[in-house]
């Protein structure tokens, strides 16, 4: 169905698949799951950078690069907590590697 939409052939495909008992596409489900994971990571990245900016009124290009390339949601969550508790940007940066 995804490709039929791209080819502007949705209606013929819907009609052709009427009697099929297919409810979900495993591939499409994987795409959605990957998209949700990426979306959660992007949200955590933005939140972390916001916390750092709010707490320390600055970040470094190295921190921004590390944060924006990290997709591990658990790691990003730990860093948000670290940012909330760190006494300085240097303390935060030192704790990132732990």
Secondary structure as UniProt FT lines:
FT   HELIX           2..6
FT   TURN            7..8
FT   HELIX           10..16
FT   TURN            17..19
FT   HELIX           26..56
FT   HELIX           61..69
FT   HELIX           73..85
FT   HELIX           89..96
//
